[in-house]
C-alpha cells in the first residue's frame, strides 16, 4: 500500500517537471469543452494507454518498442492535423481523403463549434498516452526496476496505472482551472479566435518536441533536477533503500538466524527450467542433508567474487553431508541462454549442481531480493541463516560446520576455515577506495548520463562525449541505439567514457546479435593502461568481445584517484549492459 501511495504522489509531482510540457498543449486544446465529456475521458484513456504500453514493454521486447514507435508516429500525425486545424479552420474543411477526414473528426471538437463527444476525447487520450514519456525519476525508476527484476505482473500494471492517475489528477486540476480562465478571456476580450490559434501553435510545438526527442533529452535532465529530490525524500521516508535497491548492487551484509521456523523453500526447486551438473533435485531427495543455496548470475561481479568461497565449501564438506546448489536467476536476457550458463559454469570451475531459474520461481519461493544471496538450510529443511552480498565468509562457514554437527554429532569435520586466494575478476574488492556505483547503460535504470541532448530511447542517435566529465558521469560517442537494458553500437568506432574512482572497472558486454566478435581498445586518461590493464585487456588496452559476460578492463596497481576511462569499439554491433567497480 505504501508503494501505491508513493506511485500516486510521484505521478502528482510530474506536473512540476518540464517533461510534462510536450503533452500540455494536447490536453489544453480541449479546455473550453465540458470536462466530463471531454477532459475526463481524454485523461483517463491517456492513463490507461500509458500503463498498458509501459507494462507490455517490460515483457514485450524490441518488437513492442518498434510497434509503439509506429503508434507514436501515428499520434504525431493526428496531433499535427489537430494543430493545423486550430490555426486554419478552412484547412480541415478542405481535406477530403479518408485518413485526413479521420483526423478532422478527432479534432473537430477542439475547433470553435464546440461539438464532439466522448469517443473523440477517448481517441485523443490514447494518442496522448502513446506520446507521453514521463521522466523516470526515483519513484518511476523503482517501479520499472522492480518489474525488470521480478517480471511484469498485475501488480506492476496497477502501480503504473496509479502513477498515471497521480499525473492526470494534477492535469485535471490544471485543465479545470484552465477552462475557467479561457471562458473568462472569451467573455472579457472576445479573444476566442486568438486563443484557438495560440493553442494551434502550442500543439504544433508539442509535436515538434516529441518528434525530435526533446521530451526525452533536454527536458528529461531538467525534470530530474526539479523533482527527483522530492521523490527521493519520499522514498527514503516511506520505502527505505535497503529493501528496494537492485540486488546486484548490494555489497553490504545482512544475516539472520531463522530459529525453528519451518520454511518450505526447497519445494521451489521444482521451478527450475534446467539443471547443470546434476539431474533435477527435489526437497525429498535433500532430506537429511545440510543445503547451501547460492543465488547468483554469471555477469554479476559481486556473485563472481563469492564463487571461490562457495566452491571451496562445496569441495571441503561434500563428504560430510553438505549439498551446495547454485540457483542461477538471470538479470539480462542473454543469461537465460542455457549454453551461455553452461560455459560460465565450466569456465568458473563450478562442479556442484546449478539450477536454471529463468522464470524466477525459485527466487520467489525464497522471497529473495539479492545477488548474491546465501541460504543455509538444516537437515530438517529449515532456513537457519542467510547472508546477502559479499563478505562474512568465516561466519558463514561456521554456520555450515554447526549445521553439519547438528546433523551428526559423531562425525569428524574437516578442521579450520578455508583460505581462499582468488584472482582476476574473482579477487576481493578494495571497498575502501570505491566511490563509483554500479551504472546501467540502458535507459531504464541509468544515471549520470552526460552526452549532450540526453539519451534517445529505443532509436538511433549520434552521440558525443563532452570535454569534461564529472566523477561518475558517463557518455557515449558515435551512433548508438539505447534500449531499456542495453546500448547497441550501430556503426564502427563508437566509444563509451566514464569518470570513475575505484581499483577495478568492469563492463558487461556482448558481441553483435549475429555473434560476430568486436575488437576494442581501452585508455585511461587518454593513454594505454600499461600495467593497470584488466584480465580482458593487454598493456596496450586491446581486447575483443567474443561472448556475453562481464569483462574486467581495469585493475590499477598504484594509488587510486579519479580517472577517465574510455573504451573504443572498432567494429559495430557491440552490446553494452552495465559498469561495475571494485
Secondary structure in CASP SS format (residue, H / E / C, confidence):
PFRMAT SS
TARGET T0000
AUTHOR 0000-0000-0000
METHOD secondary structure of the structure
MODEL  1
X C 1.00
X H 1.00
X H 1.00
X H 1.00
X H 1.00
X H 1.00
X H 1.00
X H 1.00
X H 1.00
X H 1.00
X H 1.00
X H 1.00
X H 1.00
X H 1.00
X H 1.00
X H 1.00
X C 1.00
X H 1.00
X H 1.00
X H 1.00
X H 1.00
X H 1.00
X H 1.00
X H 1.00
X H 1.00
X H 1.00
X H 1.00
X H 1.00
X C 1.00
X C 1.00
X C 1.00
X C 1.00
X C 1.00
X C 1.00
X H 1.00
X H 1.00
X H 1.00
X H 1.00
X H 1.00
X H 1.00
X H 1.00
X H 1.00
X H 1.00
X H 1.00
X H 1.00
X H 1.00
X H 1.00
X H 1.00
X H 1.00
X H 1.00
X H 1.00
X H 1.00
X H 1.00
X H 1.00
X H 1.00
X H 1.00
X H 1.00
X H 1.00
X H 1.00
X H 1.00
X H 1.00
X H 1.00
X H 1.00
X H 1.00
X H 1.00
X H 1.00
X H 1.00
X H 1.00
X H 1.00
X H 1.00
X H 1.00
X H 1.00
X H 1.00
X H 1.00
X H 1.00
X H 1.00
X H 1.00
X H 1.00
X H 1.00
X H 1.00
X H 1.00
X H 1.00
X H 1.00
X H 1.00
X H 1.00
X H 1.00
X H 1.00
X C 1.00
X H 1.00
X H 1.00
X H 1.00
X H 1.00
X H 1.00
X H 1.00
X C 1.00
X C 1.00
X C 1.00
X H 1.00
X H 1.00
X H 1.00
X H 1.00
X H 1.00
X H 1.00
X H 1.00
X H 1.00
X H 1.00
X H 1.00
X H 1.00
X H 1.00
X H 1.00
X C 1.00
X C 1.00
X C 1.00
X C 1.00
X C 1.00
X C 1.00
X C 1.00
X H 1.00
X H 1.00
X H 1.00
X H 1.00
X H 1.00
X H 1.00
X H 1.00
X H 1.00
X H 1.00
X H 1.00
X H 1.00
X H 1.00
X H 1.00
X H 1.00
X C 1.00
X C 1.00
X C 1.00
X C 1.00
X C 1.00
X C 1.00
X H 1.00
X H 1.00
X H 1.00
X H 1.00
X H 1.00
X H 1.00
X H 1.00
X H 1.00
X H 1.00
X H 1.00
X H 1.00
X H 1.00
X H 1.00
X C 1.00
X C 1.00
X C 1.00
X H 1.00
X H 1.00
X H 1.00
X H 1.00
X H 1.00
X H 1.00
X H 1.00
X H 1.00
X H 1.00
X H 1.00
X H 1.00
X H 1.00
X H 1.00
X H 1.00
X H 1.00
X H 1.00
X H 1.00
X H 1.00
X H 1.00
X H 1.00
X H 1.00
X H 1.00
X H 1.00
X H 1.00
X H 1.00
X H 1.00
X H 1.00
X H 1.00
X H 1.00
X H 1.00
X H 1.00
X H 1.00
X H 1.00
X H 1.00
X H 1.00
X H 1.00
X C 1.00
X C 1.00
X H 1.00
X H 1.00
X H 1.00
X H 1.00
X H 1.00
X H 1.00
X H 1.00
X H 1.00
X H 1.00
X H 1.00
X H 1.00
X H 1.00
X H 1.00
X H 1.00
X H 1.00
X H 1.00
X H 1.00
X H 1.00
X H 1.00
X H 1.00
X C 1.00
X C 1.00
X H 1.00
X H 1.00
X H 1.00
X C 1.00
X H 1.00
X H 1.00
X H 1.00
X H 1.00
X H 1.00
X H 1.00
X H 1.00
X H 1.00
X H 1.00
X H 1.00
X H 1.00
X H 1.00
X H 1.00
X H 1.00
X H 1.00
X H 1.00
X H 1.00
X H 1.00
X H 1.00
X H 1.00
X H 1.00
X C 1.00
X C 1.00
X H 1.00
X H 1.00
X H 1.00
X H 1.00
X C 1.00
X C 1.00
X H 1.00
X H 1.00
X H 1.00
X C 1.00
X C 1.00
X C 1.00
X C 1.00
X C 1.00
X E 1.00
X E 1.00
X E 1.00
X C 1.00
X C 1.00
X C 1.00
X C 1.00
X C 1.00
X C 1.00
X C 1.00
X C 1.00
X H 1.00
X H 1.00
X H 1.00
X H 1.00
X H 1.00
X H 1.00
X C 1.00
X C 1.00
X E 1.00
X E 1.00
X E 1.00
X C 1.00
X C 1.00
X C 1.00
X C 1.00
X C 1.00
X C 1.00
X C 1.00
X C 1.00
X C 1.00
X C 1.00
X C 1.00
X C 1.00
X C 1.00
X E 1.00
X E 1.00
X E 1.00
X E 1.00
X E 1.00
X E 1.00
X E 1.00
X C 1.00
X C 1.00
X C 1.00
X C 1.00
X H 1.00
X H 1.00
X H 1.00
X H 1.00
X H 1.00
X H 1.00
X H 1.00
X H 1.00
X H 1.00
X H 1.00
X H 1.00
X H 1.00
X H 1.00
X H 1.00
X H 1.00
X H 1.00
X H 1.00
X H 1.00
X H 1.00
X H 1.00
X C 1.00
X E 1.00
X E 1.00
X E 1.00
X E 1.00
X E 1.00
X E 1.00
X E 1.00
X C 1.00
X C 1.00
X C 1.00
X C 1.00
X H 1.00
X H 1.00
X H 1.00
X H 1.00
X C 1.00
X H 1.00
X H 1.00
X H 1.00
X H 1.00
X H 1.00
X H 1.00
X H 1.00
X H 1.00
X H 1.00
X H 1.00
X C 1.00
X C 1.00
X C 1.00
X C 1.00
X C 1.00
X E 1.00
X E 1.00
X E 1.00
X E 1.00
X C 1.00
X C 1.00
X C 1.00
X C 1.00
X H 1.00
X H 1.00
X H 1.00
X H 1.00
X H 1.00
X C 1.00
X C 1.00
X C 1.00
X C 1.00
X C 1.00
X C 1.00
X C 1.00
X E 1.00
X E 1.00
X E 1.00
X E 1.00
X E 1.00
X C 1.00
X C 1.00
X C 1.00
X C 1.00
X C 1.00
X E 1.00
X E 1.00
X E 1.00
X E 1.00
X E 1.00
X E 1.00
X C 1.00
X C 1.00
X C 1.00
X C 1.00
X H 1.00
X H 1.00
X H 1.00
X H 1.00
X H 1.00
X H 1.00
X H 1.00
X H 1.00
X H 1.00
X H 1.00
X H 1.00
X H 1.00
X H 1.00
X H 1.00
X H 1.00
X C 1.00
X C 1.00
X C 1.00
X C 1.00
X C 1.00
X C 1.00
X C 1.00
X C 1.00
X C 1.00
X C 1.00
X C 1.00
X C 1.00
X C 1.00
X C 1.00
X C 1.00
X C 1.00
X H 1.00
X H 1.00
X H 1.00
X C 1.00
X C 1.00
X C 1.00
X C 1.00
X H 1.00
X H 1.00
X H 1.00
X C 1.00
X C 1.00
X C 1.00
X C 1.00
X C 1.00
X E 1.00
X E 1.00
X C 1.00
X C 1.00
X C 1.00
X C 1.00
X C 1.00
X C 1.00
X C 1.00
X C 1.00
X E 1.00
X C 1.00
X C 1.00
X C 1.00
X C 1.00
X C 1.00
X C 1.00
X C 1.00
X E 1.00
X C 1.00
X C 1.00
X E 1.00
X E 1.00
X E 1.00
X E 1.00
X C 1.00
X C 1.00
X C 1.00
X C 1.00
X C 1.00
X C 1.00
X C 1.00
X C 1.00
X C 1.00
X C 1.00
X E 1.00
X E 1.00
X E 1.00
X E 1.00
X E 1.00
X E 1.00
X E 1.00
X E 1.00
X E 1.00
X C 1.00
X C 1.00
X C 1.00
X C 1.00
X E 1.00
X E 1.00
X E 1.00
X C 1.00
X C 1.00
X C 1.00
X C 1.00
X E 1.00
X E 1.00
X E 1.00
X E 1.00
X E 1.00
X E 1.00
X E 1.00
X C 1.00
X C 1.00
X C 1.00
X E 1.00
X E 1.00
X E 1.00
X E 1.00
X E 1.00
X E 1.00
X E 1.00
X C 1.00
X C 1.00
X C 1.00
X C 1.00
X C 1.00
X C 1.00
X C 1.00
X E 1.00
X E 1.00
X E 1.00
X E 1.00
X E 1.00
X E 1.00
X E 1.00
X C 1.00
X C 1.00
X E 1.00
X E 1.00
X C 1.00
X H 1.00
X H 1.00
X H 1.00
X E 1.00
X C 1.00
X C 1.00
X C 1.00
X C 1.00
X C 1.00
X C 1.00
X C 1.00
X C 1.00
X E 1.00
X E 1.00
X E 1.00
X E 1.00
X C 1.00
X C 1.00
X C 1.00
X E 1.00
X E 1.00
X E 1.00
X E 1.00
X E 1.00
X E 1.00
X E 1.00
X C 1.00
X C 1.00
X C 1.00
X C 1.00
X C 1.00
X C 1.00
X C 1.00
X E 1.00
X E 1.00
X E 1.00
X E 1.00
X E 1.00
X E 1.00
X E 1.00
X C 1.00
X C 1.00
X C 1.00
X C 1.00
X C 1.00
X E 1.00
X E 1.00
X E 1.00
X E 1.00
X E 1.00
X E 1.00
X E 1.00
X C 1.00
END
